[in-house]
Structures are given as C-alpha cells and as structure tokens.
Amino acid sequence: MVNHPKRSTRNRPGTPTPEQIKAAREAVGLTQKQAADLVQASSRAWQNWEAPVGSPEGRAMRPALWEMFRAKAGIEP
C-alpha cells in the first residue's frame, strides 16, 4: 500500500533532508557508524536517514534527533 503524499514526514518543518544529514556528518569528519553512535541509533537507521528521497529504504530523521546530533557534533544552528 502506498502512503498518501501528504503523510510524508520528510516535508515537516524541522525535518532535515538526506543531503543535509550527509553534509553535516561529513563536515565534522564522522563515519555513518560514528554519527549513529552519537545519537544512540543503529548504523542501518543512519543509512536510511541519508537514503535519497523516494527510495524504499529512505526514512525521515526526527527533528529532535537532528538537533541532538548537531549539538553533540558541535555544529552551530
């Protein structure tokens, strides 16, 4: 069953895009595993957050996790 397009969590305010997630991680020199460990998530979850929009494995990172990652990685808002 296909989700309704208006139910997408990737379009909610504060939800980072996969490109933003990957760029932020690379900017601080972390691997996907290291970044996942920083927010106490699995490596697979991190891979899903960086997956392109529209891909079957793609998932939206919750805004609270995004803020926690940025804070722990020392990334300014």
C-alpha positions, 0 to 999 in steps of 0.5 A, spaced: 500 500 500 502 506 498 502 512 503 498 518 501 503 524 499 501 528 504 503 523 510 510 524 508 514 526 514 520 528 510 516 535 508 515 537 516 518 543 518 524 541 522 525 535 518 532 535 515 533 532 508 538 526 506 543 531 503 543 535 509 544 529 514 550 527 509 553 534 509 553 535 516 556 528 518 561 529 513 563 536 515 565 534 522 569 528 519 564 522 522 563 515 519 555 513 518 557 508 524 560 514 528 554 519 527 549 513 529 553 512 535 552 519 537 545 519 537 544 512 540 541 509 533 543 503 529 548 504 523 542 501 518 537 507 521 543 512 519 543 509 512 536 510 511 536 517 514 541 519 508 537 514 503 535 519 497 528 521 497 523 516 494 527 510 495 524 504 499 529 504 504 529 512 505 526 514 512 525 521 515 530 523 521 526 526 527 527 533 528 529 532 535 534 527 533 537 532 528 538 537 533 541 532 538 546 530 533 548 537 531 549 539 538 553 533 540 557 534 533 558 541 535 555 544 529 552 551 530 544 552 528 
